[in-house]
Amino acid sequence: METPAKSLRLASVYGVSLLIIFMVPLLLWQSTTAKTVTAVDWFDVVTEGALFVLGMCWLMVMVSVRPSGRVTNLLIAGLSSYCLGCYLDLLDEIFIVKTIPVYNWFEKMPTPVGLLVLTYGLWLWRDEQTVVNRQLQTREQFHREHQLTDGLTLLNDAKAFEQHLIRQISQNQSFGLIMLDVDNFHQYNESNGVEEGDRLLSQLALWLSANLRSPDLVCRYAGDRFIILMCGAIPPLVSVMAEQIQQGVRELGCSVSVVWTLPSPKALDRQDKQNSPKAEAATLLQLLNQKISQQKVYRASAAPFTQPFHSRSTSTESGLN
């Protein structure tokens, strides 16, 4: 979502860029003379013009997507200085600037200064990205495909999760699966509106990402259903995590149904000889979906729904072994 600060920053960069693009040639036109058509090196004009255009494209992308902050300011300043240097080099091919000593001196400064500032900004961006990667590890496990990202929660979607699960099965590594489904979410949407429902799902996604281990992966499976892949898990860890999730999400004012499974690597290895990892992944996901549907029916019959989105204290986990 574009914030007012980002819109103002984008408008400022556009305004200053247009001012320089029009004012500098006008000043040169009044101070010196233009080269004749035959004296212009058109190959240099094309190459230096292309560098300027590409630099401006990078600058606009940077301004439009980066959040405010020190790193962003350095990257914008570095790219702006680089673009200015490219533009001055381009004008040098069109106007006779040797008669303007100040221009000859100033022309050589923006490009190297801009590259130095840009390099420093990229170095700080590297440190920033290290922190961001740690924050995103439970969301994508360093396998980034924006096409497979849920637009609301910014978690990987079901297709991306299936790819991670197939990879885990293929490598014959131990793992656990936890699936959770928000109770009475349809009634909550009807009572509070779709926007409030979306806000709750976003908060739940953030809560899950913050409370899982770094090797784990959480994805939005479908609607109000989420699924977690716990790498290198053991039975007590998976069951305890399922219990903690069921208890912890009450902070958000909701309750969830939770099921979990901890497939045996040896059993998966035997089944892999008969079924492909993709088929085995589909079987596990189908089993989890069946179990969570059964649990939701059981909970609905055991504790009838009386108030919109009332958080119940009853908790049951199903181990699928």
Secondary structure, DSSP 4 states (H G I P E B T S, - for coil): ---HHHHHHHHHHHHHHHHHHHHHHHHHHHHS-BPPTTTS-HHHHHHHHHHHHHHHHHHHHHHHHSPSSHHHHHHHHHHHHHHHHHHHHHHHTTB--TT-HHHHHHHTSHHHHHHHHHHHHHHHHHHHHHHHHHHHHHHHTT---GGGB-TTT-SB-HHHHHHHHHHHHHTT--EEEEEEEETTHHHHHHHH-HHHHHHHHHHHHHHHHHHS-TT-EEEEEETTEEEEEEET--HHHHHHHHHHHHHHGGGGT--EEEEEE---HHHHHHHHTTS-HHHHHHHHHHHHHHHHHHHHHHHHHHS---STT---------EE-
